[in-house]
Amino acid sequence: MPDLATTDSAIRIVRWMIEPGQNIQRGQPLVEVETDKATTEVESIVSGALVELRAAAGEQVSAGQVIAVFEVETPTAVQVAPPAHCSAAEPPPSRDAARRTSPEERAPSQRPAGMFARNRAAAAAVAAPAASGIQLSVAQRVAARRLQESKQTVPHFYLQTSVNASRMIARREAAKPLKLAWDAFFVLAAARAIEKFDRFRCRLDGDRLTPLETDAIGVAVDEGNELFVLPVASPKTKSVEQISAEIRQHVERLRSGDPQSRRIHPALLTISNLGVCNVEAFVPIINPPEAAILGVGRIAPTPVAKSDGSIAVEPRCTLTLSVDHRVTSGRYAGDFLAAIVEELESFAGVVT
């Protein structure tokens, strides 16, 4: 495995692009790998036939680890002179024999030096017995690192309110037999509300607020105990039905192993919904460089005191907004959260 020189993390094999027995040319894409930075293709540095794969798709490897074995052709212009101790009657070693000699069988002085010296050093460093416990995947390590940095460097504050979900339920019922994703409502409401609150469209760069180069709203998805944020681009121009379909398409690509869906995508704000887990409320952690994240709890019948003193039972949902205090104040964020509630409570009960 080449040293990609962009990460110190383990590398996950996504897929092999040729199979044992097939030939490959130098510079031809050989394997697709994933790191905590990106998914990329690794090119072959030799021309020859693939003999053996030593790392399967989905397996984690390290720089310097042997992942494939090739049989390469020795250039015909190279003449192998007989060793000094050989007699004239003894034939020189054949090219086939030399080709079958593995790197491990060569003397150290015969092993090629240069670009892979650091790879061999890395392989030796990691050749220790495997530790017990659960090995985190690349995606899990990325999430752990990013969220730890967020809690350590971003001064969070939290706002909580509830929303009457009657209009959302009516809209969802009207769309049957189509099953709208609940997240679609919150994505659209947040996209409409954020248009009036420019600070939530920015990131903090030093002592300046810089506009984020995206208009997407993200949706947090847990797939196989790995956390991903799926972007919905330009959601304010789409209907709930269109956003719902886009979210489901993103999830299907993620489940199919599409490497593009596993990459980190920028968003203005992320929606994290644990209502399906029967969670009433929770406090989410901001996903930098975003300035806020919206936590959504379950919809449940809730007694509500009316202005006339009567008690009514409404389907309500708790919303928790986590905000970066460096970007905005509590009053500004409170008005933003109120705007989201207003959008959610104004959905028409008919399909458009």
Buried (B, 14 or more C-beta within 10 A) or exposed (E): BBBBEEBEBBBBBBEBBBEEEEEBEEEEEBBBBBBBBBBBBBBBEBBBBBEEBEBEEEBBBBBBBBBBBBBEEEEEEEEEEEEEEEEEEEEEEEBEEEEEEEEEEEEEEEEEEEEBEBBBEBBEEEEEEEEEEEEBBBBBBBBEEBBEEBEEEBEBEEBEBBBBBBBBBBBBEBBEEEEBBBBBBBBBBBBBBBEEBEBBBBBBEEEEBEEBEBBBBBBBBEBEEBBBBBBBEEBBEBBBBBBBBBBBEBBEBBEEEBBEBBEBBBBBBBBBBBBEEEBEBBEBBBBBBBBBBBBBBBBBEBEEEEEEEEEEEBBBBBBBBBBBEEBBEEEEBBBBBEBBBEBBBEBEEEBE
